[in-house]
């Protein structure tokens, strides 16, 4: 039985982890018989967005770990407790939280930095060559984690792809129902809602990615 760590970035695609992507990944892992432990950094979100209006709520503040607990049904730990040696693989769903809370890519693009606890956790998997899967916008972190030359996809958005190349990554265009596997670095990526028009399309790529992840 595979033991998989999942890093969440809050709750809600505007300012946290994308719920559909997170749940689809958790479902695919469960159906494949994997055991899962969710983690999230114990930090404040960049900001809070009203998901009905799409407007920022300037009066609100939320904690990434507490918000992520909504998705994990409370079964979640602070990211500083994650030890790669205890897990077979890693999954990082997307959502703007991956580019606002786990990193600041949404603000600084190619000059982005990864939140320190996130960088330490993700690089620990990379250093042990353990398989990892990054969904949607989360793959923008891969050049900072794995170094120059890492192959990845966010779909086909030209501006995001250009930023990835500027960071030293090798972007590969990819359809929504497919994934890119960098065998040298043992890391997968799939576009999910960077391309998906509905939850079924998002599932098509996520399911294949998780299947491949668990085969490695």
C-alpha positions as CSV (number, residue, x, y, z in Angstrom):
1,X,0.0,0.0,0.0
2,X,1.4,3.4,-1.0
3,X,1.6,6.2,1.5
4,X,1.1,9.6,-0.1
5,X,1.5,13.1,1.3
6,X,-0.7,15.9,-0.1
7,X,0.1,19.5,0.3
8,X,-2.8,21.9,0.3
9,X,-2.8,25.7,-0.1
10,X,-6.0,26.7,1.6
11,X,-9.6,26.2,0.4
12,X,-11.0,27.8,-2.7
13,X,-9.5,28.3,-6.2
14,X,-9.3,32.2,-6.0
15,X,-7.1,32.2,-2.8
16,X,-6.4,28.6,-1.8
17,X,-6.3,25.1,-3.1
18,X,-8.7,24.3,-6.0
19,X,-11.3,22.1,-4.3
20,X,-12.2,20.0,-7.4
21,X,-8.5,19.2,-8.1
22,X,-7.9,18.4,-4.4
23,X,-10.9,16.1,-4.1
24,X,-10.3,14.4,-7.4
25,X,-6.7,13.7,-6.4
26,X,-7.7,12.4,-3.0
27,X,-10.5,10.3,-4.6
28,X,-8.1,8.8,-7.2
29,X,-5.6,8.0,-4.5
30,X,-8.2,6.4,-2.3
31,X,-9.7,4.3,-5.1
32,X,-6.2,3.0,-5.9
33,X,-5.8,1.9,-2.3
34,X,-3.2,4.5,-1.2
35,X,-3.2,5.9,2.3
36,X,-3.0,9.7,2.4
37,X,-1.9,12.4,4.9
38,X,-2.7,16.0,4.1
39,X,-0.4,18.9,5.1
40,X,-0.5,22.7,4.8
41,X,1.8,25.5,5.9
42,X,0.7,27.2,9.1
43,X,0.8,30.7,7.6
44,X,-1.7,33.5,6.8
45,X,-3.1,33.6,3.3
46,X,-2.0,36.3,0.9
47,X,-5.6,37.6,0.9
48,X,-9.2,36.4,1.1
49,X,-11.5,36.4,-2.0
50,X,-15.3,36.3,-1.9
51,X,-15.9,33.3,-4.2
52,X,-19.4,34.5,-5.0
53,X,-18.4,38.0,-6.3
54,X,-14.7,37.3,-7.1
55,X,-13.8,40.4,-5.1
56,X,-11.1,40.6,-2.5
57,X,-12.4,40.9,1.1
58,X,-10.1,43.6,2.5
59,X,-11.4,43.1,6.1
60,X,-10.8,39.3,6.2
61,X,-7.8,37.2,7.0
62,X,-7.5,33.4,7.0
63,X,-4.9,30.8,7.9
64,X,-3.8,28.3,5.2
65,X,-3.7,25.3,7.5
66,X,-7.1,26.0,9.1
67,X,-8.7,26.6,5.7
68,X,-7.1,23.5,4.2
69,X,-8.6,21.5,7.1
70,X,-12.0,22.0,5.4
71,X,-10.9,19.9,2.5
72,X,-9.1,17.3,4.6
73,X,-12.1,17.0,7.0
74,X,-9.8,18.0,9.8
75,X,-7.3,15.2,9.2
76,X,-4.4,17.5,8.4
77,X,-1.0,18.4,9.9
78,X,1.2,21.4,9.8
79,X,3.7,21.2,6.9
80,X,6.7,21.4,9.2
81,X,5.8,17.9,10.4
82,X,6.1,16.4,6.9
83,X,9.1,14.0,6.5
84,X,9.6,12.7,3.0
85,X,11.2,9.5,4.4
86,X,7.8,8.5,5.8
87,X,6.0,8.6,2.4
88,X,6.2,7.0,-1.0
89,X,5.0,10.0,-3.1
90,X,3.8,13.6,-3.0
91,X,0.8,15.4,-4.6
92,X,0.4,19.1,-4.8
93,X,-3.0,20.3,-6.2
94,X,-3.3,23.7,-7.9
95,X,-5.6,26.7,-7.4
96,X,-4.4,30.2,-7.0
97,X,-3.3,29.4,-3.5
98,X,-0.4,27.4,-5.0
99,X,0.8,30.7,-6.6
100,X,-0.2,33.0,-3.7
101,X,0.4,31.0,-0.5
102,X,2.8,28.2,-1.4
103,X,4.8,30.6,-3.6
104,X,4.4,34.2,-4.8
105,X,4.3,33.4,-8.5
106,X,1.0,35.2,-8.9
107,X,2.7,38.4,-7.8
108,X,6.3,38.1,-9.0
109,X,6.2,35.7,-11.9
110,X,9.6,34.4,-12.9
111,X,11.2,36.2,-9.9
112,X,9.0,34.2,-7.5
113,X,10.1,32.5,-4.3
114,X,8.6,29.5,-2.6
115,X,7.4,29.8,1.0
116,X,10.3,28.3,3.1
117,X,8.4,25.4,4.7
118,X,7.0,24.5,1.3
119,X,10.4,24.6,-0.3
120,X,11.9,22.4,2.4
121,X,9.2,19.8,2.2
122,X,9.1,19.6,-1.6
123,X,12.8,19.5,-2.0
124,X,13.1,16.7,0.5
125,X,11.1,14.5,-1.9
126,X,13.2,15.7,-4.8
127,X,16.5,14.9,-2.9
128,X,15.2,11.3,-2.2
129,X,14.1,10.9,-5.9
130,X,10.6,10.1,-4.6
131,X,7.8,10.5,-7.2
132,X,5.7,13.7,-7.1
133,X,2.8,15.1,-9.0
134,X,1.9,18.8,-9.4
135,X,-1.4,19.9,-10.7
136,X,-2.6,23.0,-12.6
137,X,-0.6,26.1,-11.6
138,X,1.5,24.3,-8.9
139,X,4.1,23.1,-11.5
140,X,5.4,26.7,-11.7
141,X,7.3,25.9,-8.5
142,X,9.2,23.0,-10.1
143,X,12.2,25.0,-11.5
144,X,12.8,26.3,-7.9
145,X,12.5,22.8,-6.5
146,X,14.4,20.7,-9.0
147,X,16.6,23.2,-10.7
148,X,17.2,24.1,-14.3
149,X,16.0,21.8,-17.1
150,X,13.1,20.2,-15.3
151,X,10.3,19.3,-17.7
152,X,6.8,20.3,-16.8
153,X,3.5,21.5,-18.1
154,X,0.7,24.0,-17.1
155,X,-1.1,23.3,-20.4
156,X,-0.4,25.8,-23.1
157,X,-0.8,29.4,-21.6
158,X,2.0,31.3,-23.4
159,X,2.7,33.9,-20.6
160,X,2.9,31.3,-17.9
161,X,5.1,29.1,-20.0
162,X,7.4,32.0,-20.8
163,X,7.8,32.6,-17.1
164,X,8.6,29.0,-16.5
165,X,11.3,29.1,-19.2
166,X,12.8,32.2,-17.7
167,X,13.0,30.4,-14.4
168,X,15.0,27.6,-16.1
169,X,12.2,25.1,-16.6
170,X,11.4,23.3,-19.9
171,X,7.7,23.8,-20.6
172,X,5.9,21.1,-22.6
173,X,2.5,21.9,-24.1
174,X,-0.1,19.3,-22.9
175,X,-3.7,18.4,-23.4
176,X,-6.1,18.5,-20.4
177,X,-6.4,14.7,-20.3
178,X,-2.7,14.0,-20.4
179,X,0.4,14.7,-18.2
180,X,4.1,15.3,-18.6
181,X,6.5,13.0,-16.9
182,X,10.1,14.1,-16.3
183,X,11.8,10.7,-15.8
184,X,15.1,12.2,-14.8
185,X,13.5,14.1,-11.8
186,X,10.7,11.6,-11.2
187,X,8.1,14.4,-11.3
188,X,4.7,14.6,-13.1
189,X,2.5,17.6,-14.0
190,X,-0.9,17.9,-15.6
191,X,-2.9,21.0,-16.6
192,X,-6.2,20.3,-14.8
193,X,-8.1,23.6,-14.5
194,X,-5.5,25.5,-16.4
195,X,-7.3,24.0,-19.4
196,X,-10.3,22.1,-18.0
197,X,-13.8,23.5,-18.7
198,X,-15.5,21.2,-16.2
199,X,-14.8,18.8,-13.5
200,X,-14.9,15.8,-15.8
201,X,-12.2,17.2,-17.9
202,X,-10.1,18.0,-14.8
203,X,-10.6,14.4,-13.7
204,X,-9.4,13.0,-17.0
205,X,-5.9,14.3,-16.5
206,X,-5.7,14.0,-12.7
207,X,-6.8,10.3,-12.8
208,X,-4.1,9.4,-15.3
209,X,-1.5,11.4,-13.4
210,X,-2.3,9.7,-10.1
211,X,-2.2,6.3,-11.8
212,X,1.2,6.9,-13.2
213,X,2.4,8.4,-9.9
214,X,1.5,5.2,-8.0
215,X,3.2,3.0,-10.6
216,X,6.6,4.6,-10.1
